[in-house]
């Protein structure tokens, strides 16, 4: 195979940040593809700065033919409209992702109609010269997530947006395992994916203050119910929250004496959350968890509820006899871990927003105290009646899940494009000696080039 047949470049934003990377660039023969084109919410980058990253690429002789998007989370799609519009290239994505981008276009005042979209789905096979790209659907915490299996010149490549095993339905884990096992029937030469949590169990340092704060909220609300709404796929986050609460209940800290003496019950509402609870209980890694599950004699209850997949709450919550309506008492606490996710057209999104607002208004009428993110409160225009702060939790796979994915796929080479500093070393440990983890360099204009002589981080 000639050296120019396959060239792969991890693209960065303007500065090295906590979350590094905006996309992976593949040059397959004479075609050039951008796989994912995101901006993490914490990354400060303007439209002009992002365009400059891709302009350097093109000016260095690399073609830009189209953008492929895996799923509709902002760290994978946020910059796609800017790049597609500037370079006049099409976006290949699902209909769900397209609707999300339409809503983003309205928020960012982008001419959505000027951009060409090609809607793709599971099983589609796309030919670009000698390259074949097969579309794979997999279960994620948002609808219609995709992966891209690539064949060219005898090479077998896979781009996954996130290396994730758990999704929004009860069979997600098994379905994803089956998909990875099918892909692994043929030796995999290269895996490109988001491995942000390679060096930890799914909880980033930035999330720990929020998780610790939940224990503090529990201590300040002895005898109440504390409802925590989050994605049921965030197993590591749920475990971390439970552990923080129970560690304090069983400590000698005087601040938690009343909570300790009254007892705590850990509960789960909804099928998805109960499935998550079963996995956590089977792992049995949290001391004192089992004795506090569904305790009837406990004065304080920490109740986990799922926020759903496409929007940040469960539809059942807004029904007349929903999950919470008859369970909230004055003074109870409700925590929403994230804001609304605009995965629909404007009319549908506005309807969902009204439903969410009605739900929160009902909770406030029942005299609940609500904690949430600034953007959720802003979307619902309830800033003056709720407590806002850092209550958002990311959804990337932790070490255990990444380990399982790599054990199945056994790729010869791995190129991560979202990674914390030092994460390559941790990812290499997870991958073992059978794989080489490539270091995603911070590419400036003069450094653009092909990955031709891969070597481990310590090489």
MOBEL-V97330 format. One record per residue. N is the residue number from 1. RES is the residue in one letter. OMEGA is omega in whole degrees, -180 to 180 (999 if undefined). Layout:
# MOBEL-V97330
n: {N N}
res: {RES RES}
omega: {OMEGA OMEGA}
This chain:
# MOBEL-V97330
n: {1 2 3 4 5 6 7 8 9 10 11 12 13 14 15 16 17 18 19 20 21 22 23 24 25 26 27 28 29 30 31 32 33 34 35 36 37 38 39 40 41 42 43 44 45 46 47 48 49 50 51 52 53 54 55 56 57 58 59 60 61 62 63 64 65 66 67 68 69 70 71 72 73 74 75 76 77 78 79 80 81 82 83 84 85 86 87 88 89 90 91 92 93 94 95 96 97 98 99 100 101 102 103 104 105 106 107 108 109 110 111 112 113 114 115 116 117 118 119 120 121 122 123 124 125 126 127 128 129 130 131 132 133 134 135 136 137 138 139 140 141 142 143 144 145 146 147 148 149 150 151 152 153 154 155 156 157 158 159 160 161 162 163 164 165 166 167 168 169 170 171 172 173 174 175 176 177 178 179 180 181 182 183 184 185 186 187 188 189 190 191 192 193 194 195 196 197 198 199 200 201 202 203 204 205 206 207 208 209 210 211 212 213 214 215 216 217 218 219 220 221 222 223 224 225 226 227 228 229 230 231 232 233 234 235 236 237 238 239 240 241 242 243 244 245 246 247 248 249 250 251 252 253 254 255 256 257 258 259 260 261 262 263 264 265 266 267 268 269 270 271 272 273 274 275 276 277 278 279 280 281 282 283 284 285 286 287 288 289 290 291 292 293 294 295 296 297 298 299 300 301 302 303 304 305 306 307 308 309 310 311 312 313 314 315 316 317 318 319 320 321 322 323 324 325 326 327 328 329 330 331 332 333 334 335 336 337 338 339 340 341 342 343 344 345 346 347 348 349 350 351 352 353 354 355 356 357 358 359 360 361 362 363 364 365 366 367 368 369 370 371 372 373 374 375 376 377 378 379 380 381 382 383 384 385 386 387 388 389 390 391 392 393 394 395 396 397 398 399 400 401 402 403 404 405 406 407 408 409 410 411 412 413 414 415 416 417 418 419 420 421 422 423 424 425 426 427 428 429 430 431 432 433 434 435 436 437 438 439 440 441 442 443 444 445 446 447 448 449 450 451 452 453 454 455 456 457 458 459}
res: {X X X X X X X X X X X X X X X X X X X X X X X X X X X X X X X X X X X X X X X X X X X X X X X X X X X X X X X X X X X X X X X X X X X X X X X X X X X X X X X X X X X X X X X X X X X X X X X X X X X X X X X X X X X X X X X X X X X X X X X X X X X X X X X X X X X X X X X X X X X X X X X X X X X X X X X X X X X X X X X X X X X X X X X X X X X X X X X X X X X X X X X X X X X X X X X X X X X X X X X X X X X X X X X X X X X X X X X X X X X X X X X X X X X X X X X X X X X X X X X X X X X X X X X X X X X X X X X X X X X X X X X X X X X X X X X X X X X X X X X X X X X X X X X X X X X X X X X X X X X X X X X X X X X X X X X X X X X X X X X X X X X X X X X X X X X X X X X X X X X X X X X X X X X X X X X X X X X X X X X X X X X X X X X X X X X X X X X X X X X X X X X X X X X X X X X X X X X X X X X X X X X X X X X X X X X X X X X X X X X X X X X X X X X X X X X X X X X X X X X X X X X X X X X X X X X X X X X X X X X}
omega: {179 -175 -176 -178 -175 176 -174 -176 172 -177 -178 170 -176 -176 172 -178 177 177 -175 171 175 179 171 178 176 168 -178 -175 -179 -179 177 -175 172 177 -173 -177 -170 171 178 -179 -178 -177 -179 -179 -180 177 -178 179 179 178 -179 178 -178 178 176 179 -178 180 178 174 180 -178 174 -176 179 178 172 -179 -178 -178 -165 171 -169 180 177 -176 -166 -178 -173 -178 179 -175 180 -179 -177 -176 178 178 -177 175 175 -179 177 178 177 180 179 179 176 -180 178 179 177 -180 179 179 -175 -180 176 179 -176 -176 -179 -177 179 177 172 -178 -178 -179 180 175 178 175 -175 -178 174 -176 -180 -176 173 178 178 -178 178 176 178 -174 -179 178 173 -173 170 175 -175 166 -177 179 -171 174 176 175 -179 178 179 -175 178 172 175 178 175 175 -168 -180 -177 -178 -170 179 -170 -178 -175 -176 -179 180 -180 176 -180 180 180 179 178 179 -175 177 176 -179 -177 -177 -177 175 171 -177 179 -179 -173 -174 -177 -175 180 -177 173 -179 -179 177 -179 -179 -175 178 179 -179 177 -179 178 176 178 178 178 -179 -179 -177 178 -180 -180 170 177 180 180 -178 -177 177 178 179 -178 -175 -179 -179 179 178 -178 179 -179 -179 179 -179 -175 176 -179 177 -176 176 177 -178 -177 -179 -176 -177 -178 177 -179 -177 180 179 -179 174 175 -177 -179 -179 179 -175 -177 -180 179 174 178 180 -180 178 -179 -179 180 178 173 -178 -179 180 174 -180 -173 -177 -180 177 174 178 -179 -175 -177 179 -176 179 170 -173 178 176 -178 179 -179 -175 -172 179 -169 171 -180 -179 -177 -179 -175 177 -173 179 -175 -174 -174 -166 -177 -176 -180 174 179 179 176 -175 175 179 173 -172 -179 -179 178 178 -174 -179 179 179 -171 -179 -179 -179 179 177 179 179 178 179 179 180 178 -180 -179 177 178 178 178 178 178 176 172 174 -170 174 -179 -180 -180 -175 176 179 180 179 -177 179 -179 -174 -174 -176 179 176 -179 180 -178 179 -180 178 177 -174 -178 -179 178 -175 -176 180 178 178 -179 179 -177 177 -180 -174 -179 -179 177 180 179 176 178 178 165 -172 172 180 -177 -177 180 180 178 180 177 177 179 -176 -179 -175 -177 -178 174 177 -179 178 176 -179 174 -173 167 -175 -175 -176 -178 -180 -177 172 -176 -178 -177 176 179 -178 -178 -180 999}
